[in-house]
Each structure stands twice: as structure tokens, then as C-alpha cells.
Amino acid sequence: MAQSPVLIAGGGIGGLATALTLHQIGVPCVVFESVPELRPLGVGINLQPNAVRELLDLGFDRAQLDAVGVPAREWALVGLNGNDIYAEPRGELAGYKWPQYAVHRGKFHMMLYHALIDRAGPGSVQLGARVTGYETNADGSVTAMIENPDGHIRQETGALLIGADGIHSAIRAQMYPDQPPIHWGGALMWRGTTRCKPIRTGSSFVGLGTHRHRMVIYPISHPDANGECDVNWIAEITVDDPANWPQSGWFRQVDIDDFVHHFNSFTYGWLDVPAMIRGADIAFENPMIDRDPIPSWRDGPVALMGDAAHAMYPTGSNGASQAVIDARTLGASMLEHGVTAQALTAYDTRLCGPVSDLILRNRGAGPFGLLDMVDERCGGVFDTIDEVIPARERADFMAGYKAAAGFAIDTLNAAPPTIAAGARLPG
């Protein structure tokens, strides 16, 4: 008798990474994605070394990652007057066995999608199919309610259901019907990409300003013959009274003149932020939002992952990375416990608590908390950072965040593979 498939609600990064992992270990699955066509949407995201390790173990190679992004060489924080607060090498330059990648989110997403279709066949993804809810069955299986584009609701039954349906997850809403609304603390982001020459090392991730008024800048492509590449930027302010902010919709295209004035003073000998922003073809406004942690990601044969489980502020650059880790941890749990609810319990026990703590840590500015500390002590303007925050205090702060986020160097380098090469479930 054929094994019932695992049903995956959502074909984003987390859902596709889960499907690729399950296919790798011999577990049949199908992804249900609401959009009728997948397109390379979005701008820059970062993949931390712990996630890159998992992608290489999934069978991707560095040439494929280089086609969608670029290895990061440096992570740096800079004060309002352009002086360094903290800088460190990243990826292999820092001593990791694996690189950190800054990638174009849409290109990375399509890389995962095409790999799944190539490996598991076109039937592994059903587009135009939105999972609206589920019912658990007496035999331990689960039935998903799936809405087609014409509004017709059909049912699909599987061994397990994985809710990878994002921050607006219908699966999570059924698990927690009384959950609080999406949380917004008042931070507004404007995002875009500009074709220009990169700064500092040529592949640096730079946070500039204060916790309430900052830029994040990093390249997401390799330089061309003229030394230019696609530079991703995020311009951010925090408003004092979010309830009174005049907005007519989130994740919307806006005119650059609507916001560039906030950053007119960010001009230095090595960087002209207003000119860089004006060099973009298009810009989008969106809030920095997350959801409050929940006590469990599991309900019987159903589990949440990715943003459905732990939508978090992007301050630690680990939202996509954590989705990949979720997928691999799910696969490892199934190798240990089979395609069972017990596997989901093991996955939930391992990740829910620590990642819930990370949500709150990111809400408190994550690694950008150093900018907040500098702002509190000197207003973001200084000549010598050691007189504001000693080097040991800065290093300890960053080490604490890396440990909480799961990519402390020594721990990660010494860890065995999440899924051993060639591991498959019997049958």
C-alpha cells in the first residue's frame, strides 16, 4: 500500500525546503500554494552559515548559490557620524565551515522551486490551491480543506499536515483562534535595490545610524565589469505613535520622494545614502511586524513552521535561515520517529521554545541592539567607540546573539549533520 503523503500548506521558502527535505529522505509529499504562478518576488535576504550548511546537504552547490546571491565577507555597525561601532568577518572568513550568503529572495525562492520540480516531478506542487483549514481523523491522519481559484473547496487527506503558510497562516489561526493580531511596534521600512558599486569590503552587510533611524545596506549580486552590482538597502524609522501613522496599506509601492528626506543627513565620504536611494528603480514601504510566540507549534498530526510558526523582526537576518532549519529538523525527526505525530512532537520540543525566545530577542533589536546602546550613551555620534562601549562588551553582546540564533561558530562547526548523507526512511 502506498504511503499517504505529507501535505504542505504554502510554497514559500519554508514549504519548499520542507518538500525538498522530505523527498530527500523518501517521504512522499505535496505542496499546496495559493498563487496561480510563482514569480521571483522580493529583494535581499541573508542565509546564515547554519542554513547554508543545510542547503549544501540538500544537494545544492555553491555555483547555484552564487547565481542567486553573493557570499558575505563582513558584518558592520556604523554610528550616525560614519564611524565604526563594530565590525567582524562573516562566513568562512570568520572561521565557519560554511559561507553566509546575501541573496535575492525571489531568485532563491525560484531556485528551490525548480529543484523540487526537477527532483520530485511537477505533481509535487499544486498552484492555485489555498489550504483554509484541517480536520484530524480517528486513524491519526489529517484532512486539509483546499480552496481552488473558482472558490470550490475540496479535501485532501495525508499522514501529516505542515503549515508553512506564512504570517497570515490559516493553519495557525485554527490552532489559536484567539491569538492576538499581528504585532507592529512602530518601525517602518522602505526597501529597494540600486545598481552601484558596493562599499567597504565589496560584500559587507552594514547597519548605519541608530535603532530608531537607520539604514541596512548589502550587495546581493557579484560585481560586473564596471564593478557595479545590485545593492539591497533598507531605510527604516520608528514612529512614536503607530496608531496615528497615516498609511493606506502595507507592502505597497511608494515614491522615493515620500521618504528619502528622512535620510538626507546620511552622507559621508565613503557613502551617499540619499543618492543611493534615488538610484533605485522602485521602492516599497512595509512595516516591521511579527507575531507573539505561541506555546506549541503542533496540534496532533499538524505542525507549523517558518513564518506561520515564528514570524519575527528581520533584525537578525535569520527568518529565512530559520525556515530552512525548521525543514531539516522536521526531516530529522521523521527519520527518528517515522511519519507520525511523535515526529512533530520531537520537532516542536526541539525548536519552539528557543525560537520563541529569539522572536522576543529580535523584537528588542536583535544584533542591532548595539546601535541602541550607542544611541543611549552618546546619541550615535562619537570619535572613539571604545570610550562609549568597550571592545569586550561589544564582542560579548554579539556572541550572545549568535548563540541564541543557533550559529555560534564553535557549536555549529562541531555539530554533526542534521540529516546524515544518504539517510532515508525504510520503504
matplotlib code that plots the C-alpha trace (Angstrom):
import matplotlib.pyplot as plt

x = [0.0, 1.3, 2.3, -0.1, 1.7, 2.7, 0.6, 2.4, 0.4, 2.4, 5.0, 7.3, 10.9, 9.9, 7.4, 9.7, 12.7, 10.4, 9.3, 12.9, 14.0, 11.1, 11.8, 15.5, 14.6, 12.0, 8.8, 6.1, 4.7, 2.7, 2.8, -0.4, 0.4, -2.4, -0.9, -1.5, 2.1, 5.3, 7.4, 10.8, 9.4, 11.2, 14.6, 17.5, 17.7, 20.6, 21.3, 23.4, 26.0, 23.8, 21.2, 23.9, 25.2, 21.7, 21.3, 24.6, 23.5, 20.2, 22.3, 22.7, 26.2, 28.0, 27.6, 23.8, 24.0, 26.4, 23.8, 21.2, 23.5, 26.9, 29.0, 29.0, 32.5, 31.8, 29.1, 29.4, 27.6, 28.3, 27.3, 25.5, 28.7, 30.0, 32.5, 32.6, 30.9, 31.6, 32.9, 33.6, 34.3, 31.4, 31.1, 34.3, 36.4, 35.1, 36.1, 32.8, 33.0, 30.3, 29.7, 27.0, 25.1, 23.2, 20.7, 17.9, 14.8, 12.9, 15.8, 16.5, 12.8, 12.7, 15.9, 14.2, 11.0, 12.8, 14.9, 11.7, 10.0, 13.2, 13.6, 10.0, 8.1, 5.5, 2.8, 4.8, 3.4, -0.2, -0.6, -3.8, -4.6, -5.1, -5.3, -8.0, -8.2, -8.0, -9.7, -7.9, -9.2, -9.7, -6.9, -4.3, -4.4, -5.4, -7.7, -6.9, -9.6, -8.3, -9.8, -9.4, -9.3, -13.0, -13.9, -14.6, -13.5, -12.0, -10.4, -7.1, -6.1, -2.5, -0.4, 0.6, -0.1, 2.7, 1.5, 4.1, 1.5, 3.2, 2.4, -1.3, -1.4, -4.9, -3.4, -2.2, -5.5, -7.3, -4.9, -5.1, -8.4, -8.0, -4.4, -3.5, -3.3, -0.1, 2.3, 3.7, 5.9, 6.1, 9.1, 8.6, 10.9, 11.4, 13.1, 14.7, 17.8, 20.2, 22.8, 26.0, 29.4, 29.4, 31.0, 33.8, 34.9, 32.7, 30.5, 29.7, 26.4, 26.3, 23.9, 24.1, 22.5, 20.5, 17.9, 15.1, 16.7, 18.9, 20.0, 20.9, 22.9, 24.4, 25.1, 23.1, 24.9, 28.5, 30.1, 30.1, 32.9, 32.3, 32.5, 28.7, 26.3, 22.7, 22.9, 20.0, 19.0, 16.5, 15.7, 14.0, 12.5, 10.4, 7.4, 6.4, 2.6, 2.0, -1.8, -1.7, 0.6, -1.2, -1.0, -3.3, -1.9, 1.2, 3.8, 3.0, 5.0, 5.8, 7.5, 11.1, 10.4, 7.9, 10.6, 14.2, 14.2, 14.5, 18.0, 19.4, 22.0, 23.4, 26.1, 29.8, 33.0, 32.5, 28.7, 26.0, 22.7, 20.2, 21.9, 21.9, 18.2, 17.4, 19.2, 16.6, 14.0, 11.3, 10.8, 8.3, 7.0, 6.3, 6.1, 8.5, 6.0, 5.9, 3.6, 3.6, 5.2, 2.8, 3.2, 3.3, 3.6, 1.8, -1.8, -1.8, -0.8, -0.4, 2.6, 3.6, 6.9, 8.6, 6.7, 3.5, 5.3, 7.6, 7.2, 10.0, 11.5, 14.2, 16.8, 18.8, 18.7, 17.6, 13.9, 14.6, 17.5, 15.3, 12.7, 15.4, 16.4, 12.8, 12.5, 15.7, 14.7, 11.3, 13.1, 15.5, 12.5, 10.8, 13.9, 13.9, 10.1, 8.6, 5.9, 4.0, 2.6, 5.5, 7.9, 6.1, 6.3, 10.0, 10.4, 8.2, 10.1, 13.4, 12.6, 9.5, 11.0, 14.3, 12.9, 10.1, 12.9, 14.6, 11.3, 11.4, 15.2, 14.7, 11.8, 14.4, 16.6, 18.5, 22.1, 21.2, 20.9, 24.4, 23.1, 20.5, 23.2, 25.4, 22.4, 21.6, 25.2, 26.2, 23.4, 25.1, 27.9, 31.4, 35.1, 36.3, 33.9, 36.0, 35.2, 31.5, 31.3, 34.4, 35.5, 34.8, 31.3, 30.6, 32.1, 30.1, 26.9, 27.3, 28.4, 25.2, 23.1, 24.8, 24.4, 20.7, 20.2, 21.9, 25.1, 27.8, 30.9, 32.4, 29.0, 27.9, 31.3, 31.3, 27.7, 27.0, 24.8, 21.2, 20.4, 23.2, 24.2, 22.0, 19.6, 16.2, 13.1, 12.6, 10.3]
y = [0.0, 3.4, 5.7, 8.6, 11.9, 14.7, 17.7, 21.1, 24.3, 27.0, 27.1, 29.8, 29.2, 27.1, 24.9, 24.2, 23.5, 21.0, 19.3, 19.0, 17.5, 15.0, 14.0, 13.5, 11.1, 9.2, 10.7, 11.4, 14.9, 17.6, 21.4, 23.4, 27.1, 29.7, 31.8, 30.6, 31.3, 31.6, 34.6, 35.9, 38.5, 40.4, 41.9, 40.9, 38.4, 36.7, 33.0, 32.3, 29.6, 27.1, 27.4, 27.3, 24.0, 22.6, 23.7, 22.1, 18.9, 19.1, 18.8, 22.4, 23.7, 27.0, 27.8, 27.7, 29.9, 32.3, 32.5, 34.0, 35.9, 36.6, 35.3, 37.9, 39.0, 41.4, 42.5, 46.0, 48.6, 52.3, 55.4, 58.5, 60.3, 57.4, 55.9, 52.2, 50.7, 47.1, 45.0, 41.4, 39.0, 36.7, 33.2, 31.3, 34.4, 34.2, 30.6, 28.9, 25.8, 27.3, 30.8, 33.2, 34.3, 37.5, 36.5, 37.9, 36.4, 35.8, 34.2, 31.9, 31.0, 30.0, 28.0, 25.9, 25.6, 24.4, 22.0, 20.4, 20.1, 18.5, 16.1, 15.2, 16.0, 18.6, 17.0, 17.8, 21.4, 22.4, 26.1, 28.0, 25.8, 27.5, 25.4, 27.0, 24.6, 21.0, 18.1, 15.4, 11.8, 8.9, 6.9, 9.6, 11.1, 14.7, 16.1, 19.5, 21.8, 23.3, 26.2, 26.3, 29.6, 29.2, 29.1, 25.4, 23.6, 20.1, 17.8, 16.1, 13.5, 12.9, 11.4, 14.8, 18.5, 21.1, 24.7, 26.7, 29.4, 32.5, 35.2, 35.1, 31.3, 29.8, 26.7, 28.7, 30.6, 27.4, 26.2, 29.5, 31.2, 33.8, 34.8, 38.5, 40.4, 40.9, 43.0, 46.2, 48.3, 51.4, 50.6, 51.5, 50.1, 51.2, 48.7, 48.7, 47.8, 50.1, 49.2, 50.8, 50.0, 48.2, 49.7, 48.6, 45.0, 44.8, 42.3, 44.0, 44.0, 47.4, 48.8, 52.5, 55.0, 54.3, 51.8, 54.2, 55.8, 53.6, 52.1, 48.5, 48.0, 44.9, 43.6, 40.6, 40.0, 39.7, 42.9, 43.3, 44.5, 48.1, 47.0, 47.5, 45.1, 45.0, 46.6, 45.9, 48.7, 49.0, 52.5, 52.5, 54.9, 54.2, 56.4, 57.4, 56.8, 53.9, 54.2, 57.6, 56.8, 57.8, 54.7, 53.2, 49.7, 47.6, 46.3, 48.9, 50.7, 54.3, 57.3, 57.7, 61.4, 60.3, 59.1, 59.9, 63.2, 61.2, 60.2, 63.4, 63.7, 60.2, 61.5, 60.6, 60.5, 56.8, 56.7, 59.0, 57.4, 59.8, 59.3, 55.5, 55.6, 57.8, 55.4, 52.7, 52.0, 51.2, 51.3, 49.6, 50.5, 47.9, 47.6, 45.6, 43.1, 39.8, 37.7, 36.9, 33.5, 30.6, 27.7, 25.0, 24.6, 21.3, 20.0, 16.2, 15.4, 19.1, 21.3, 24.9, 26.0, 29.1, 32.4, 30.6, 29.4, 32.2, 35.4, 37.6, 41.0, 40.8, 42.5, 39.3, 38.3, 34.8, 34.5, 32.6, 30.7, 29.5, 28.3, 26.1, 24.8, 24.1, 22.0, 20.0, 19.4, 18.1, 15.7, 14.5, 14.0, 11.8, 9.8, 9.1, 8.7, 7.9, 9.9, 10.3, 12.8, 11.7, 13.2, 16.5, 16.4, 15.9, 18.8, 21.1, 20.2, 21.0, 24.3, 26.0, 27.3, 28.5, 30.2, 31.8, 33.4, 34.6, 36.3, 38.4, 39.0, 40.3, 42.5, 44.0, 45.0, 41.7, 42.3, 45.9, 46.4, 47.8, 50.7, 51.3, 51.2, 53.7, 55.9, 55.8, 56.6, 59.2, 59.9, 57.9, 60.4, 59.6, 59.8, 56.6, 53.7, 52.2, 55.2, 54.5, 50.7, 48.7, 46.1, 43.2, 44.4, 44.7, 41.2, 39.6, 41.2, 39.7, 36.3, 36.1, 36.8, 34.2, 31.6, 32.4, 32.3, 28.9, 30.0, 30.2, 29.3, 26.5, 24.9, 24.9, 23.7, 20.8, 19.7, 16.6, 16.9, 17.4, 14.6, 12.1, 11.7, 9.0, 8.7, 7.5, 6.1, 2.4, 1.6]
z = [0.0, -1.0, 1.9, 2.5, 1.6, 3.9, 3.0, 3.0, 3.1, 1.4, -1.3, 0.1, 1.2, 4.2, 2.4, -0.5, 1.8, 3.7, 0.5, -0.7, 2.6, 2.7, -0.9, 0.0, 2.8, 0.8, 2.3, -0.3, -0.1, -2.0, -1.6, -1.9, -2.9, -3.2, -6.0, -9.6, -10.6, -8.7, -9.6, -8.2, -5.9, -3.1, -2.5, -0.3, 2.5, 4.3, 4.7, 7.8, 7.8, 9.6, 6.8, 4.0, 5.5, 5.2, 1.6, 0.6, 2.4, 0.3, -2.8, -3.9, -4.7, -4.4, -8.1, -7.7, -4.6, -6.5, -9.2, -6.7, -4.4, -3.0, 0.0, 2.8, 3.9, 6.7, 9.2, 10.4, 12.5, 12.0, 14.0, 12.8, 12.0, 9.9, 12.5, 13.1, 16.2, 15.5, 12.5, 12.1, 9.3, 8.2, 6.9, 6.1, 6.8, 10.4, 10.8, 9.9, 7.7, 5.5, 4.0, 4.8, 1.6, 0.8, -1.8, -3.9, -2.2, -5.4, -7.2, -4.2, -4.0, -7.6, -7.2, -4.6, -6.7, -9.8, -7.8, -6.3, -9.7, -11.2, -8.4, -7.4, -10.6, -11.4, -9.3, -6.2, -6.2, -6.8, -7.6, -7.1, -4.1, -0.8, 2.4, 4.5, 7.4, 8.6, 10.4, 12.3, 11.7, 14.0, 12.3, 13.0, 9.6, 8.7, 6.0, 4.6, 3.2, -0.1, -1.9, -5.7, -7.7, -8.5, -4.8, -4.8, -1.6, -1.9, 0.6, 0.6, 3.2, 4.3, 7.0, 8.4, 7.5, 7.7, 8.0, 6.0, 5.0, 6.4, 8.8, 7.9, 8.4, 8.3, 10.0, 12.9, 13.1, 13.5, 16.2, 18.0, 17.1, 19.9, 19.0, 19.2, 15.9, 14.1, 16.2, 14.9, 17.2, 15.0, 12.8, 9.1, 6.4, 2.8, 0.7, -2.7, -4.8, -6.6, -9.3, -8.0, -6.6, -3.2, -0.1, 2.3, 1.5, -1.6, 0.2, 3.5, 5.5, 7.0, 9.6, 9.9, 12.3, 15.4, 16.4, 15.6, 12.5, 10.3, 7.0, 6.2, 3.1, 1.4, -2.1, -3.5, -6.7, -7.9, -9.5, -13.2, -15.4, -14.2, -10.6, -10.1, -8.5, -7.1, -3.7, -1.4, 1.0, 3.8, 5.1, 8.5, 11.0, 14.2, 14.7, 18.2, 17.8, 15.5, 15.9, 14.3, 11.4, 8.1, 6.0, 3.4, 3.1, 3.8, 1.4, -1.1, -3.8, -2.9, -4.4, -3.2, -2.5, 0.1, 2.5, 1.3, 3.3, 6.5, 5.4, 3.8, 6.6, 5.9, 3.6, 4.2, 2.2, 1.6, 1.1, -0.1, 1.1, -0.5, -3.9, -3.5, -2.6, -5.6, -7.8, -7.3, -9.9, -7.4, -3.6, -1.3, 2.1, 4.7, 8.5, 10.7, 12.1, 13.9, 15.9, 19.6, 20.4, 21.0, 23.4, 20.8, 17.0, 17.0, 17.0, 16.7, 13.1, 12.2, 12.8, 11.9, 10.5, 9.0, 9.4, 10.3, 13.5, 14.3, 12.2, 13.6, 13.0, 10.3, 12.6, 13.0, 9.3, 10.3, 9.2, 6.0, 7.7, 10.5, 8.0, 6.4, 9.9, 10.6, 7.4, 8.2, 11.8, 10.7, 8.3, 11.1, 13.4, 10.9, 10.4, 14.1, 14.7, 11.3, 9.6, 12.8, 15.2, 17.5, 15.0, 15.1, 18.9, 18.8, 16.3, 18.4, 21.6, 20.0, 18.4, 19.7, 23.0, 21.7, 18.6, 20.7, 22.7, 19.5, 18.4, 21.6, 21.3, 17.7, 18.9, 21.3, 18.2, 17.9, 17.0, 16.2, 19.9, 19.8, 17.8, 20.6, 23.3, 21.4, 20.9, 24.6, 25.6, 23.1, 20.7, 17.9, 17.5, 18.8, 17.9, 19.6, 20.1, 22.9, 25.0, 24.6, 24.7, 25.5, 22.9, 25.3, 25.9, 22.2, 21.5, 24.3, 23.0, 19.6, 20.9, 22.9, 19.9, 17.8, 20.4, 20.7, 17.0, 16.5, 14.7, 17.3, 15.4, 17.6, 18.3, 14.6, 13.3, 15.7, 15.2, 13.2, 10.0, 10.8, 8.3, 7.5, 3.9, 2.3, 5.2, 4.1, 5.8, 5.0, 2.1]

ax = plt.figure().add_subplot(projection="3d")
ax.plot(x, y, z, "-o")
ax.set_aspect("equal")
plt.show()
